[in-house]
Amino acid sequence: MTDEGNFSPPYRPLFVTAFVDWLFSRPIPVWLIFTLTIVVLGGGQHLYAWNSGALPVGTINPDLALSSLWVITALVLWHHMTYGAGKTIDQYQPYLAMNEREFSEVRFRFTNIASGIGTILILSGTWFGIQAARADIEVAPAIQYLVPQIRFTIWILSNALFMPLGFQLLRQAQIMRSVYLRADQIDLFNLHPLFGFSQYVALGGGLVFFQSVVLPLAINPTAYGVAENLFFGVTSAMATLGVFFYSLWGVNRQLIGKKRQILTEVNSKIEAMFQRIHSAFETENYTEITGMRTMLSALQDEKAAIQVVRTWPWEPGTLSWLVSALLIPLLVTFLRDYISKLLNP
């Protein structure tokens, strides 16, 4: 690859990315920062609840204890979709028919949300968070809104962060498809470089599903009706799987085409080898038949090896992990509610 001029960013990135980069690059491990946040926020709300008599002293409310996970998950996902996205596309760079400047622009777009559209989405998420909190306060247990300012802030921050991330996830899926189409070196016997994108999307989709479905089911199952919960969960699962397959569709088409091309070439060689063997029999030139049979066997082995090559670019366990992560919480919730109805008709 050649460098064709200096790269100039096509737009100004959203300010949240700089904050998340700063947060994850602190000398203090980020997991410790998040743990302290959970302890301080959850502990503070419990102390207030115990002192006010809203909870018996010593009683732990899971929702109060883990409420900060809504925002923490959003920050982790943001880091994954910026820093993690950059590492993923960097691994794929050697296989792309792009010069350095072209790749730098694609990488920038893949890892950054534009400030303009990003700000609009943050404001939209803020408005949606306020409306959702107003609706939730009418149906949620009173203990959850013991300190309403905290609960409203969590609703606002989590929705304000996730709104642009949802947009970026769809955008990245489209970029991944276009990037796969620019690949000029695909080795059917070494598909490991192609697995990076599938693992990236699977992890990102899992985080989205965790925040939007698993958390409500785990710590706040009474905030929504069961039917609505299951509908939202199934919709989220289908959307996540849809993005997963859509982003990898381009390379799947390429792998199928490459596989067909090589199989066509091998079949032609096998056919030619059979003709040579038949010709040797007809001319009674038996001395060359042994060597030709060895070559024919090698070609048949090559054909068999190519036929079993996977054309979807993921590790064998990636899809099963993603499907399990999406479906198990829904099945557990369905069984829990079904058993509850049987025991309490």
Legacy VTK file of the C-alpha trace (Angstrom):
# vtk DataFile Version 3.0
C-alpha trace
ASCII
DATASET POLYDATA
POINTS 345 float
0.000 0.000 0.000
1.153 3.474 -0.751
0.474 6.649 1.119
-1.330 9.122 -1.107
-1.224 12.337 0.884
-2.046 13.196 4.445
-5.410 12.161 5.808
-7.876 14.847 6.882
-10.890 13.731 8.959
-14.102 14.176 6.923
-15.992 15.462 9.974
-15.591 16.383 13.623
-16.161 13.387 15.920
-18.711 13.431 18.706
-17.318 14.665 22.027
-18.460 11.548 23.910
-15.774 9.480 22.195
-13.005 11.665 23.629
-14.519 11.349 27.115
-14.782 7.552 26.876
-11.188 7.309 25.612
-10.074 9.464 28.541
-12.037 7.321 31.013
-10.623 4.025 29.773
-7.046 5.342 29.649
-6.888 6.396 33.328
-4.092 4.968 35.509
-6.831 3.468 37.688
-8.305 0.321 36.041
-11.682 1.107 34.557
-13.253 -1.957 36.173
-12.305 -0.482 39.555
-13.895 2.857 38.603
-17.106 1.091 37.602
-17.106 -1.058 40.744
-16.707 2.016 42.935
-19.541 3.697 41.023
-21.845 0.747 41.693
-20.858 0.631 45.373
-21.155 4.385 45.970
-24.413 4.896 44.068
-26.032 1.688 45.265
-24.755 2.073 48.815
-25.852 5.700 49.032
-29.387 4.876 47.920
-29.603 2.008 50.410
-28.408 4.190 53.295
-31.072 6.740 52.408
-33.715 4.008 52.120
-32.773 2.487 55.487
-32.700 5.854 57.259
-36.045 6.897 55.774
-37.695 3.581 56.587
-38.409 2.785 52.938
-36.460 -0.468 53.375
-35.865 -2.543 56.511
-32.281 -2.063 57.691
-30.027 -4.626 56.044
-32.429 -5.405 53.198
-30.869 -5.208 49.727
-32.906 -4.101 46.737
-31.270 -5.393 43.501
-32.555 -2.501 41.432
-31.140 0.145 43.775
-27.873 -1.769 44.096
-27.284 -2.210 40.362
-29.071 0.764 38.812
-25.780 2.288 37.630
-25.247 -0.714 35.325
-27.514 0.948 32.751
-24.999 3.752 32.218
-21.916 1.568 32.734
-23.051 -0.841 30.016
-23.534 2.079 27.635
-19.986 3.329 28.327
-18.521 -0.158 27.834
-20.380 -0.506 24.542
-19.185 2.931 23.424
-15.584 1.898 24.121
-16.143 -1.342 22.217
-17.566 0.511 19.207
-14.665 2.965 19.038
-11.461 1.439 20.417
-12.563 -2.156 19.778
-13.774 -1.253 16.296
-10.396 0.284 15.480
-8.493 -2.835 16.562
-10.840 -5.014 14.525
-10.508 -3.121 11.261
-6.726 -2.755 11.728
-6.387 -6.546 11.648
-8.130 -6.618 8.289
-6.080 -3.847 6.654
-3.451 -6.106 4.961
-6.184 -7.819 2.954
-7.743 -4.661 1.525
-7.142 -3.141 -1.887
-6.768 0.343 -0.386
-3.963 2.821 -0.048
-3.123 4.246 3.362
-5.213 7.376 2.923
-8.316 5.440 1.835
-7.970 3.068 4.752
-7.514 5.933 7.229
-10.787 7.487 6.082
-12.673 4.182 6.279
-11.223 3.554 9.738
-12.210 7.029 10.917
-15.788 6.585 9.720
-15.936 3.122 11.256
-14.833 4.316 14.696
-16.353 7.801 14.966
-19.835 9.289 14.962
-20.153 12.718 13.369
-20.670 15.515 15.892
-23.743 16.920 14.126
-25.884 13.802 13.803
-24.472 12.482 17.079
-25.603 15.557 19.002
-29.078 15.315 17.481
-29.288 11.662 18.503
-28.086 12.452 22.037
-30.778 15.118 22.380
-33.360 12.681 20.998
-32.205 10.049 23.477
-32.419 12.595 26.291
-36.022 13.418 25.379
-36.876 9.727 25.095
-35.239 9.022 28.463
-37.339 11.715 30.150
-40.549 10.372 28.619
-39.635 6.794 29.528
-38.888 7.797 33.126
-42.223 9.615 33.392
-44.027 6.528 32.145
-42.001 4.175 34.327
-42.607 6.101 37.538
-46.333 5.369 37.175
-45.877 1.570 37.193
-42.567 0.932 38.966
-42.351 0.099 42.685
-42.018 3.268 44.762
-38.634 2.166 46.125
-37.069 2.603 42.676
-37.889 6.309 42.684
-36.977 6.928 46.307
-34.443 9.440 44.932
-36.145 10.415 41.658
-33.287 12.672 40.548
-30.943 9.670 40.391
-33.441 7.503 38.525
-34.255 10.215 35.987
-30.531 10.864 35.442
-29.922 7.167 34.771
-32.797 7.033 32.285
-31.530 10.143 30.515
-27.844 9.153 30.354
-28.437 5.569 29.250
-30.844 6.572 26.478
-28.729 9.552 25.404
-25.729 7.230 25.001
-27.532 4.322 23.371
-29.383 6.356 20.748
-26.229 7.300 18.768
-24.755 3.842 19.383
-27.735 2.202 17.703
-27.231 4.471 14.701
-23.502 3.715 14.635
-24.085 -0.046 14.818
-26.213 0.073 11.663
-23.658 2.346 10.014
-20.802 0.029 10.905
-22.693 -2.925 9.455
-22.878 -1.120 6.102
-19.189 -0.164 6.268
-18.236 -3.763 7.037
-20.045 -4.951 3.933
-18.223 -2.427 1.763
-14.883 -3.276 3.390
-15.326 -6.976 2.687
-15.982 -6.168 -0.977
-12.579 -4.418 -1.146
-10.687 -7.512 -0.024
-8.194 -8.654 -2.651
-6.609 -11.549 -0.749
-8.890 -14.304 0.527
-7.282 -17.603 1.507
-9.933 -20.290 1.918
-7.565 -22.309 4.072
-6.836 -19.406 6.431
-10.068 -17.596 7.256
-8.953 -16.419 10.686
-8.449 -12.766 9.555
-12.120 -12.680 8.546
-13.335 -13.756 11.987
-12.557 -10.411 13.636
-15.667 -8.621 12.371
-18.018 -11.450 13.375
-16.609 -11.526 16.908
-16.835 -7.745 17.090
-20.494 -7.656 16.025
-21.406 -10.594 18.270
-19.911 -8.909 21.334
-21.510 -5.558 20.482
-24.893 -7.160 19.889
-24.585 -9.067 23.138
-23.923 -5.846 25.058
-26.910 -4.121 23.451
-29.132 -7.049 24.314
-27.775 -7.180 27.868
-28.633 -3.537 28.466
-32.005 -3.530 26.759
-33.338 -6.928 27.835
-31.255 -8.812 30.398
-30.985 -5.932 32.872
-34.751 -5.251 32.950
-35.482 -8.956 33.337
-32.843 -9.462 36.013
-33.212 -6.461 38.326
-36.479 -4.793 37.379
-38.921 -7.419 36.029
-41.997 -5.593 37.349
-41.380 -2.371 35.420
-43.085 -3.766 32.303
-45.842 -6.244 31.609
-44.725 -9.749 30.702
-46.150 -9.565 27.172
-44.369 -6.282 26.464
-41.136 -7.629 27.924
-41.185 -10.713 25.735
-42.161 -8.728 22.644
-39.328 -6.246 23.197
-36.882 -9.048 23.928
-37.781 -11.032 20.820
-37.617 -7.869 18.690
-34.182 -6.988 20.089
-32.928 -10.529 19.508
-34.135 -10.533 15.902
-32.647 -7.089 15.247
-29.277 -8.122 16.718
-29.143 -11.290 14.627
-30.216 -9.289 11.574
-27.341 -6.825 11.970
-24.947 -9.734 12.599
-25.845 -11.505 9.345
-26.230 -8.321 7.296
-22.730 -7.111 8.146
-21.195 -10.436 7.057
-23.293 -10.968 3.935
-20.732 -9.372 1.622
-17.851 -11.649 2.569
-20.186 -14.657 2.483
-20.901 -13.883 -1.175
-17.174 -13.508 -1.835
-16.287 -16.770 -0.129
-18.976 -18.625 -2.061
-17.675 -17.153 -5.329
-14.060 -17.995 -4.459
-15.046 -21.507 -3.445
-16.951 -22.090 -6.695
-14.052 -20.736 -8.742
-11.512 -23.076 -7.144
-13.873 -26.065 -7.338
-14.422 -25.378 -11.037
-10.655 -25.326 -11.616
-10.127 -28.526 -9.614
-12.973 -30.301 -11.417
-11.431 -29.334 -14.754
-8.094 -30.792 -13.662
-9.786 -33.977 -12.433
-11.599 -34.338 -15.745
-8.339 -33.777 -17.644
-6.580 -36.358 -15.463
-9.272 -38.953 -16.166
-8.863 -38.297 -19.887
-5.096 -38.818 -19.584
-5.654 -42.074 -17.703
-8.116 -43.303 -20.337
-5.688 -42.304 -23.062
-2.887 -44.220 -21.324
-5.064 -47.339 -21.165
-5.967 -47.040 -24.835
-2.302 -46.725 -25.841
-1.281 -49.379 -23.272
1.139 -46.899 -21.701
0.789 -48.394 -18.221
4.019 -46.981 -16.803
2.494 -43.497 -16.349
-0.828 -44.634 -14.870
0.495 -45.016 -11.302
1.779 -41.442 -11.242
-1.427 -40.104 -12.761
-3.527 -41.988 -10.184
-1.464 -40.357 -7.428
-2.101 -36.931 -8.940
-5.809 -37.750 -9.303
-5.993 -38.751 -5.642
-4.319 -35.484 -4.635
-6.826 -33.481 -6.690
-9.736 -35.357 -5.131
-8.339 -34.642 -1.656
-8.075 -30.953 -2.573
-11.681 -30.960 -3.773
-12.871 -32.595 -0.553
-10.969 -30.048 1.544
-12.465 -27.117 -0.370
-16.002 -28.487 -0.146
-15.964 -28.378 3.670
-14.646 -24.793 3.886
-17.152 -22.574 5.732
-18.501 -19.616 3.783
-19.717 -17.613 6.803
-16.763 -15.789 8.385
-17.041 -16.735 12.043
-15.502 -19.170 14.469
-17.681 -22.247 15.084
-18.623 -21.067 18.584
-19.341 -17.413 17.757
-22.865 -17.858 16.401
-23.867 -20.396 19.056
-22.629 -18.019 21.772
-24.590 -15.115 20.309
-27.797 -17.121 19.904
-27.477 -18.492 23.443
-26.905 -15.012 24.873
-30.024 -13.741 23.107
-32.408 -16.617 23.740
-31.538 -17.942 27.198
-32.729 -14.800 29.083
-36.005 -14.879 27.152
-36.573 -18.566 27.847
-35.739 -18.165 31.532
-38.164 -15.243 31.805
-40.920 -17.125 30.017
-40.468 -20.171 32.280
-40.330 -17.977 35.390
-43.585 -16.225 34.538
-45.256 -19.465 33.450
-44.341 -21.207 36.713
-45.443 -18.137 38.668
-48.873 -18.280 37.008
-49.183 -21.985 37.799
-48.287 -21.457 41.448
-50.387 -18.314 41.809
-53.467 -18.744 39.588
LINES 1 346
345 0 1 2 3 4 5 6 7 8 9 10 11 12 13 14 15 16 17 18 19 20 21 22 23 24 25 26 27 28 29 30 31 32 33 34 35 36 37 38 39 40 41 42 43 44 45 46 47 48 49 50 51 52 53 54 55 56 57 58 59 60 61 62 63 64 65 66 67 68 69 70 71 72 73 74 75 76 77 78 79 80 81 82 83 84 85 86 87 88 89 90 91 92 93 94 95 96 97 98 99 100 101 102 103 104 105 106 107 108 109 110 111 112 113 114 115 116 117 118 119 120 121 122 123 124 125 126 127 128 129 130 131 132 133 134 135 136 137 138 139 140 141 142 143 144 145 146 147 148 149 150 151 152 153 154 155 156 157 158 159 160 161 162 163 164 165 166 167 168 169 170 171 172 173 174 175 176 177 178 179 180 181 182 183 184 185 186 187 188 189 190 191 192 193 194 195 196 197 198 199 200 201 202 203 204 205 206 207 208 209 210 211 212 213 214 215 216 217 218 219 220 221 222 223 224 225 226 227 228 229 230 231 232 233 234 235 236 237 238 239 240 241 242 243 244 245 246 247 248 249 250 251 252 253 254 255 256 257 258 259 260 261 262 263 264 265 266 267 268 269 270 271 272 273 274 275 276 277 278 279 280 281 282 283 284 285 286 287 288 289 290 291 292 293 294 295 296 297 298 299 300 301 302 303 304 305 306 307 308 309 310 311 312 313 314 315 316 317 318 319 320 321 322 323 324 325 326 327 328 329 330 331 332 333 334 335 336 337 338 339 340 341 342 343 344
